[in-house]
Amino acid sequence: MVPDAFLAGALAGYGVAIPVGPIAVLIIETGVRRGFRVAFAAGAGAATADGLYALVAALAGLALAPLLEPVTTPLRVAAVGVLAAIGLRGLLSVARRDAREVDPAATPASALRIYGQLVGLTILNPLTVTYFAALMLGLGATGSGPAEKAAFVAAAFAASLSWQTLLAAAGALLHRHASGGLRVATSLAGNLIILGFAARIAYDLLPG
C-alpha cells in the first residue's frame, strides 16, 4: 500500500540522515561559514544522493545489493581522499583569513558548486553505501507497484532533506549570531572532525 511505502521511505530517509557523520558535520560547518543558502544547497545535495540510493533500492532491491560489496573498498578509499582534501582545504582557508573574513559571500555559483560536491561525497560516503546495501537486502525484489516505489523514494528524499535543512539552519544560526572568533573556532573544529572521519575510515581499511 502507498501509505506503508511512504512510511518505510520516511524511516529509511531519517535512518540514513540522522546519525552524525562527515556529511552532517560538513553541512553545519558550511552553515557557520557561509550562511543558510549555501548550507541548504549542501543539504539538498546530500538528500539528492540519499534519494538516488533509495531509488536504486526500490527498483533493484535484492538483485543489486551483492554487486555493491566488491566496490565498497574502492569507495572507502575515495571517501578518505575526498574527506581529507575537504578538511585540509577548510583548515587552510581558515588559516588564511582573520575572524572577519571567514564569511565568504554566498552566490548562486557557490551554492551550485557545493550542491554537486555533497551529491558526490554522499554517494561515496561508506556509511551511506553500507546502509542502503542493507536496505536493499531488507526490501528484496519487492513486487510493489510503481505508486508504492514512487512513494518510498519521495518519502526517503523528503525525510533526508528535512533533516539536512535542520542542520543547515543550526549552522546558519551560529553564522548569524556568533562572534567572528567563535565562527573561526567552529570552522576549525568542524574541519578537524572531518579529518578525523577520514582517518577513521582509513584505519578501518588497514589489514587485520
C-alpha positions as CSV (number, residue, x, y, z in Angstrom):
1,M,0.0,0.0,0.0
2,V,1.1,3.5,-0.7
3,P,0.9,4.8,2.9
4,D,3.0,1.9,4.1
5,A,5.6,2.5,1.4
6,F,5.7,6.2,2.2
7,L,6.2,5.4,5.9
8,A,9.0,2.9,5.0
9,G,10.7,5.6,2.8
10,A,10.5,8.2,5.6
11,L,12.0,5.9,8.1
12,A,14.8,5.0,5.6
13,G,15.5,8.6,4.9
14,Y,15.7,9.6,8.5
15,G,17.7,6.5,9.3
16,V,20.5,7.4,7.0
17,A,20.4,11.2,7.6
18,I,20.2,11.5,11.4
19,P,23.3,9.6,12.5
20,V,26.2,12.1,13.0
21,G,28.8,11.6,10.3
22,P,31.1,13.6,8.0
23,I,28.1,14.8,5.9
24,A,26.3,16.3,8.9
25,V,29.4,18.0,10.2
26,L,30.1,19.5,6.7
27,I,26.6,20.9,6.4
28,I,26.7,22.5,9.8
29,E,30.2,23.9,9.2
30,T,29.1,25.2,5.8
31,G,26.2,27.0,7.6
32,V,28.6,28.5,10.1
33,R,30.9,29.9,7.4
34,R,28.5,30.6,4.5
35,G,25.0,31.1,5.9
36,F,21.8,29.2,5.3
37,R,21.6,29.5,1.5
38,V,24.8,27.6,0.8
39,A,24.3,25.2,3.7
40,F,20.8,24.4,2.4
41,A,22.3,23.7,-1.1
42,A,24.8,21.3,0.7
43,G,21.9,19.6,2.5
44,A,20.0,19.3,-0.7
45,G,23.0,17.6,-2.4
46,A,23.1,15.1,0.4
47,A,19.4,14.5,0.2
48,T,19.6,14.0,-3.6
49,A,22.2,11.3,-3.1
50,D,20.1,9.6,-0.5
51,G,17.1,9.8,-2.9
52,L,19.1,8.2,-5.7
53,Y,20.1,5.4,-3.4
54,A,16.5,5.0,-2.3
55,L,15.5,4.8,-6.0
56,V,18.1,2.1,-6.7
57,A,16.9,0.2,-3.6
58,A,13.3,0.4,-4.7
59,L,13.9,-0.6,-8.3
60,A,16.7,-3.2,-7.9
61,G,16.5,-4.4,-4.3
62,L,18.0,-7.8,-3.7
63,A,19.3,-8.1,-7.3
64,L,21.8,-5.3,-6.9
65,A,22.8,-5.5,-3.2
66,P,25.5,-8.2,-3.8
67,L,27.0,-6.1,-6.6
68,L,27.8,-3.3,-4.1
69,E,30.1,-5.4,-2.0
70,P,33.1,-5.5,-4.4
71,V,33.1,-1.7,-4.8
72,T,32.9,-1.0,-1.1
73,T,36.6,-0.8,-0.6
74,P,37.3,1.5,-3.6
75,L,34.5,3.7,-2.4
76,R,36.1,3.9,1.1
77,V,39.5,4.8,-0.4
78,A,37.9,7.5,-2.5
79,A,36.0,8.8,0.5
80,V,39.2,9.1,2.6
81,G,40.8,11.1,-0.2
82,V,37.8,13.4,-0.6
83,L,37.2,14.0,3.1
84,A,40.9,14.6,3.8
85,A,41.0,17.1,0.9
86,I,37.9,18.9,2.2
87,G,39.2,19.0,5.8
88,L,42.7,20.3,4.8
89,R,41.3,22.8,2.4
90,G,39.0,24.1,5.2
91,L,41.8,24.4,7.7
92,L,44.0,26.3,5.2
93,S,41.1,28.5,4.3
94,V,40.6,29.4,8.0
95,A,44.3,29.9,8.5
96,R,44.5,32.4,5.6
97,R,41.6,34.6,6.9
98,D,41.2,36.6,10.1
99,A,38.0,36.4,12.1
100,R,36.3,39.0,9.9
101,E,36.9,37.1,6.7
102,V,35.6,33.7,7.5
103,D,32.3,34.6,5.9
104,P,32.7,34.5,2.1
105,A,29.8,35.8,0.1
106,A,27.1,33.3,-0.9
107,T,26.4,33.3,-4.6
108,P,24.3,31.0,-6.9
109,A,27.5,29.6,-8.3
110,S,28.9,28.7,-4.8
111,A,25.6,27.1,-3.9
112,L,25.5,25.1,-7.0
113,R,29.1,24.0,-6.6
114,I,28.7,22.8,-3.0
115,Y,25.4,21.0,-4.1
116,G,27.4,19.0,-6.6
117,Q,30.2,18.3,-4.1
118,L,27.7,17.0,-1.5
119,V,26.0,14.8,-4.0
120,G,29.3,13.2,-4.9
121,L,30.6,13.0,-1.3
122,T,27.3,11.4,0.0
123,I,27.4,8.8,-2.8
124,L,31.0,8.0,-1.7
125,N,30.2,8.0,2.0
126,P,30.8,4.5,3.3
127,L,28.0,4.8,5.9
128,T,25.5,5.6,3.1
129,V,26.6,2.8,0.9
130,T,26.5,0.3,3.8
131,Y,23.1,1.5,4.9
132,F,21.4,1.3,1.6
133,A,23.1,-2.1,0.8
134,A,21.5,-3.4,3.9
135,L,18.2,-1.7,3.0
136,M,18.2,-3.4,-0.4
137,L,18.6,-6.8,1.2
138,G,15.8,-5.9,3.6
139,L,13.5,-4.8,0.8
140,G,14.3,-7.6,-1.5
141,A,13.0,-7.7,-5.0
142,T,9.6,-6.5,-3.9
143,G,6.5,-6.8,-6.1
144,S,5.3,-3.4,-5.2
145,G,3.8,-1.3,-8.0
146,P,5.1,2.0,-9.4
147,A,3.0,4.0,-6.9
148,E,4.5,2.3,-3.9
149,K,8.0,2.6,-5.2
150,A,7.5,6.3,-6.0
151,A,6.1,6.9,-2.5
152,F,9.1,5.2,-1.0
153,V,11.6,7.2,-2.9
154,A,9.8,10.5,-2.4
155,A,9.5,10.0,1.3
156,A,13.1,9.0,1.7
157,F,14.2,12.1,-0.1
158,A,11.8,14.4,1.8
159,A,12.9,13.0,5.1
160,S,16.6,13.3,4.4
161,L,16.1,16.9,3.1
162,S,14.1,17.9,6.2
163,W,16.9,16.8,8.5
164,Q,19.7,18.3,6.4
165,T,17.7,21.6,6.3
166,L,17.6,21.5,10.1
167,L,21.3,21.1,10.2
168,A,21.8,23.9,7.7
169,A,19.6,26.2,9.9
170,A,21.6,25.3,13.0
171,G,24.8,26.2,11.3
172,A,23.3,29.4,9.9
173,L,22.1,30.4,13.4
174,L,25.7,30.3,14.6
175,H,26.7,32.2,11.4
176,R,24.3,35.0,12.2
177,H,24.7,35.3,16.0
178,A,28.1,34.1,16.9
179,S,31.2,36.3,17.0
180,G,33.9,36.1,14.4
181,G,36.2,34.3,16.8
182,L,33.5,31.7,17.6
183,R,32.9,31.1,13.9
184,V,36.6,30.6,13.3
185,A,36.7,28.1,16.2
186,T,33.7,26.3,15.0
187,S,35.1,26.1,11.5
188,L,38.4,24.8,12.8
189,A,36.6,22.2,14.9
190,G,34.4,21.1,12.0
191,N,37.3,20.6,9.6
192,L,39.3,18.7,12.3
193,I,36.3,16.4,12.8
194,I,36.1,15.8,9.0
195,L,39.7,14.9,9.0
196,G,39.0,12.6,12.0
197,F,36.3,10.8,10.0
198,A,38.8,10.4,7.1
199,A,41.4,8.9,9.5
200,R,38.8,6.5,11.0
201,I,37.8,5.2,7.6
202,A,41.5,4.8,6.6
203,Y,42.1,2.9,9.8
204,D,39.2,0.6,9.1
205,L,40.8,-0.2,5.7
206,L,44.1,-1.4,7.3
207,P,44.5,-5.2,7.1
208,G,44.0,-7.2,10.2
